[in-house]
């Protein structure tokens, strides 16, 4: 799951990724939504390790404490 998320992020470069895209990459067909809790857990682990940033309404959020719709992005390199 983590590898899929990171692959999508690197493919898109500076663009953020919708977590549903990761879930759909993991499961074809209509059952992709069952992957969403795992995608969220993997995103949190990666964010805590500094490998990605979780955004809500365009702003970085605390990976340990966020709710609602979110997007994933690579950390800035500046």
N, C-alpha and C positions, 0 to 999 in steps of 0.2 A: 504494500500500500504506500509506504513512504517513498519507495523508488518510483512509483507511478506519479505521485504528486510532484516530486522533484523533476522528473522527466518533462511533465507538462509545463512546469515553471520555466525550465531551461529552453524549451521549444518556443515559448512565447516571449522570452526576454523580459522587457520592462513591463509588459502587460500583466495584470493580475489574472488569476484563474478562479473560476467558480468551482466550489467543491463538488458540485453535481457533475462537472466534467470528469473529475477524477473517479467518481463512483461509476459513471457510464463507461469509463475506460476499463474498469475492473470487471464489470458484469454486462454482458450484452442482453438486450431484450428488456422487457418491462419491469424486471425485478432489480434494477440498478439501485433503487432507493434503500434496499436492505444494507447496502454498503456505507450509507451516510454516517452512522455512528462510528464506524471504524475509520472513515476518512477524517472525521473530526478529531478523534483520539490521536491519529497519526500526525495531523497538522499541529496539534498542541505539542506533541513530543518534539517535532521538528522546530517549532517556534521557540520552545524552551531551550533547545540546543543551539539556537541562533542561525538555523539553516533556512528559515523562511519567516515572513511577517504575516500576521493575521490582521486584516483590515475590516473595519466596520464603518460604513458611511464615509469611506475614503481616508480614514485615519487609523493608524496602528492602535491595536488594543492589547491589553494584558492577556496573554494566552491562558492564564489560569482563571480569568474572570470576564467572560464576554457572553452575550446572549444574542439571539436573532440571526439575521442574514449576515454572512461574512464572505470575504474573498481572501485569496492567498497570493502572496507576492514574494519575490526574492528580496533579501536585504539589500539596501543601497550600498554601493561600493565607494562612497566619498568619505 
